Amino acid sequence: MKHLIMAVLACAAIAMPGRSQADEAQKKRQIGQASFYVREFEQEVERQRGGAKATYRSQKDALERVKNLKSEYPGDEEVEELFRRVKKALKKSKGDYSEVDEAWIAYKNNEENLRKQIAAMAAEEWNKLLAEYGEAVLPRAFPTPDSAEVTVDDLEGKYVVLDSIEYPANQFYGETGEFVASGKPSEGYYFLAIGGRDWLGPYEAVKRYRRNVDSTLGDVRKWTVLAKFHNVTMENPRPSEDGAGAAYWGWVMKPVALYVPGHVVATRDSAGDKTGRYSGEDKVEAIKDGWYTVKSVPADVTPEKLMEIFMTAIKEKNYPLYLDCIDPERQQTEVAQDLMRYHWDLHQERFHKEYVHATFGPAKITVVKGFDDGNELENFFLDDDEKEELKKAAGEKVEEADVESKAIDPNGRQLGTPTMHKLIRRDGGRWYVEDYEPRF
């Protein structure tokens, strides 16, 4: 028996090295697989270049595999190196962070203070309007006067305050015009006419207010309107795509004033340069002039500095400065002017809802047309006369600069990947922003 036990132990001793080699091979396979996913995760994070991302394709596999390896092989040098790498990538995947400077968000405080000033003027103007029309304003809007009992003549010179005008949500094109519906079958309908200058003038004034004063107005969905009785008509206020739906009698109303409580009042202005005006419009530029930190673009501005000025013009709502930053050749037509206003509104919305600042990297300048007198390699082979000759032959010199921006959200986190902006300079003149459309 003693000899048998010793033989069994000897066999076990011989088998042990074989099992150890299998374990080692398995560990190498596990580390190799984990290394693959860690490398994929690192590359995904690197491509984000400091921006956060909702999901990373390889993150879960990388984290789970390294976690299991660390539990199974504690203290292993290769596993510890993988752990350090995946930890570093995980931290970077959350995005780069900066400490938010108070100067970055000063524009928000300025805007809020201006909003309050205009809102106070608006409230005073609205109360004066209601007092002016006095008893001609119906004491309540709903239920509406019954068109089966009351005629248009009975309501001549009468007004009503509609405080739940949802535009553009309740806009519709009817048989007799373009309207915004207010009401319901049980209480009656008002059809606010929005196809004429009575609406378009004040509405354009409100758009100017949002563009020049108050970005938060874009979050408002309901309007208050003082409106005059004009007619009665039958319309379908909830038409489906094929036009089907029930039609109802309703009062056609002409707008007199648009009011957004806490923000602005706008009225038609037939005698002014525009067909509408908003409360305090003539005072806005003087107030804003006091907070502008930049008022002009230096002739020797660098591409990086120009992008900073361009951003500042948007944040401080300085539209003339915004225009002065943009390539004049992109401003030549009415369509171009409309596009610049459209993208101004988008920039305003983003600095209101998404980010509060941007940083800019060094410009990469290239000559895209004409003679490049800064090309040291080529110029080594040319004397001064040859250079001058080539300059004349090449014509206008056009340079382009690529400047990268990184947007920063209100918490100091980099938002998304960096964005490239293109600037242009002609014949050694001033730099201008060529593509003003991209987000920061």
Order of alpha helices (4+ residues) and beta strands (2+ residues): alpha-alpha-alpha-alpha-beta-beta-beta-beta-alpha-beta-beta-beta-beta-alpha-alpha-alpha-alpha-beta-beta-alpha-alpha-beta-beta-beta
